[in-house]
Amino acid sequence: MPRSTKSMMVLTLVMLVVITAYTVALGSSGWLWFGWVVLGLTAIGTAAVSRST
């Protein structure tokens, strides 16, 4: 897996932790979760493309 793909996966996991902590501390925000889902799908797509090449 290329370094950029690994970085994107790490960023996605870090953002999940940050958003979860934000939700616990201050309450839920639909836009944050929507953004994380988009980031997660992008990371999965990037990983899939990098594996196929």
N, C-alpha and C positions, 0 to 999 in steps of 0.2 A: 504494500500500500504506500503510495507517495506521501511525502511529509505533509503536504498541504491537506490531504484527506485526513490524516491523523490529527492535524491541528483543528480541523473543522469538527471532528468527532469530540475532541477534548472541549472545545468551545461550547458545543451543544450540551454536554454533560454538566459543565460548569454553570451554564445558564439555567439548566434545570434546577440545580441546587440553589442558585440565587433567587429564582422565581418562587421556589417552594418556601425559602426563608422569608421572602417578602410577603407571601400569602399568609404564613403563620403569624408574622409580626403585625402586619397592617391590614390584612383582609385581601380577598381575592380581586383580581383584575382580569377581566376577560381578554383584554387586548394583550396583556403579557403572555397569557397562555396561548392565544392565537399566534403571536409572534414566535413562541417557542415551538409550536407545532410546525409552522412554516420552516423554521430553522432545522428542525429535526428531519423533516421530509427532504429538505435540500441536502443535508448531510448523508442521508440514506441514498439519495440519488447519486451523489458524488461518489460514494463508496461503491455503488453498483457499477457505475461507468468505469471507475478506475480498475475494478476487478476484471471487467470484460475486455480491457485492452492489454 
